[in-house]
């Protein structure tokens, strides 16, 4: 299993915000969602891709 390091400045900023004392629960969840989106983006870059030719019948 390979471990991927998220070394993005925006992610580092979000983690810094999470570490602050007195963070509200809603803010914590919101920041975790943002970090999850960054993680999803990084994961999507590792997926195998292939090109498809689509024929669309427009009226």
C-alpha positions as a LaTeX table, in Angstrom:
\begin{tabular}{lrrr}
\hline
Residue & $x$ (\AA) & $y$ (\AA) & $z$ (\AA) \\
\hline
Unk1 & 0.00 & 0.00 & 0.00 \\
Unk2 & 1.41 & 3.33 & $-1.05$ \\
Unk3 & 0.91 & 6.41 & 1.11 \\
Unk4 & 0.34 & 9.70 & $-0.66$ \\
Unk5 & 1.41 & 12.92 & 1.04 \\
Unk6 & $-0.90$ & 15.90 & 0.55 \\
Unk7 & 1.59 & 18.71 & 0.47 \\
Unk8 & $-0.71$ & 21.50 & $-0.64$ \\
Unk9 & $-0.66$ & 24.92 & 0.97 \\
Unk10 & $-4.49$ & 25.04 & 1.24 \\
Unk11 & $-4.51$ & 21.67 & 3.06 \\
Unk12 & $-1.82$ & 22.88 & 5.44 \\
Unk13 & $-3.91$ & 25.97 & 6.14 \\
Unk14 & $-6.99$ & 23.84 & 6.91 \\
Unk15 & $-5.00$ & 21.59 & 9.26 \\
Unk16 & $-3.67$ & 24.68 & 11.05 \\
Unk17 & $-7.24$ & 25.88 & 11.54 \\
Unk18 & $-8.24$ & 22.47 & 12.94 \\
Unk19 & $-5.48$ & 22.66 & 15.53 \\
Unk20 & $-6.74$ & 25.92 & 17.01 \\
Unk21 & $-8.28$ & 25.61 & 20.43 \\
Unk22 & $-11.93$ & 26.49 & 20.77 \\
Unk23 & $-12.94$ & 25.53 & 17.22 \\
Unk24 & $-16.69$ & 25.03 & 16.89 \\
Unk25 & $-18.07$ & 21.67 & 15.81 \\
Unk26 & $-19.65$ & 23.06 & 12.65 \\
Unk27 & $-16.36$ & 24.71 & 11.63 \\
Unk28 & $-14.48$ & 21.47 & 12.29 \\
Unk29 & $-16.86$ & 19.49 & 10.07 \\
Unk30 & $-16.73$ & 22.12 & 7.32 \\
Unk31 & $-12.93$ & 22.08 & 7.27 \\
Unk32 & $-12.87$ & 18.27 & 7.25 \\
Unk33 & $-15.18$ & 18.31 & 4.21 \\
Unk34 & $-12.78$ & 20.70 & 2.44 \\
Unk35 & $-9.81$ & 18.45 & 3.24 \\
Unk36 & $-11.83$ & 15.48 & 1.98 \\
Unk37 & $-12.37$ & 17.26 & $-1.34$ \\
Unk38 & $-8.63$ & 17.80 & $-1.72$ \\
Unk39 & $-8.05$ & 14.14 & $-0.92$ \\
Unk40 & $-10.66$ & 13.09 & $-3.48$ \\
Unk41 & $-8.99$ & 15.24 & $-6.13$ \\
Unk42 & $-5.59$ & 13.68 & $-5.40$ \\
Unk43 & $-7.10$ & 10.19 & $-5.46$ \\
Unk44 & $-8.81$ & 10.86 & $-8.79$ \\
Unk45 & $-5.44$ & 11.70 & $-10.36$ \\
Unk46 & $-4.27$ & 8.13 & $-9.65$ \\
Unk47 & $-7.20$ & 6.46 & $-11.44$ \\
Unk48 & $-6.64$ & 4.81 & $-14.80$ \\
Unk49 & $-8.10$ & 6.80 & $-17.64$ \\
Unk50 & $-9.19$ & 5.95 & $-21.14$ \\
Unk51 & $-10.61$ & 7.94 & $-23.98$ \\
Unk52 & $-14.06$ & 7.26 & $-25.38$ \\
Unk53 & $-15.65$ & 8.38 & $-28.60$ \\
Unk54 & $-19.29$ & 9.35 & $-28.08$ \\
Unk55 & $-21.90$ & 9.86 & $-30.73$ \\
Unk56 & $-24.65$ & 12.21 & $-29.64$ \\
Unk57 & $-27.93$ & 12.37 & $-31.51$ \\
Unk58 & $-29.14$ & 15.91 & $-30.98$ \\
Unk59 & $-32.48$ & 17.07 & $-32.27$ \\
\hline
\end{tabular}
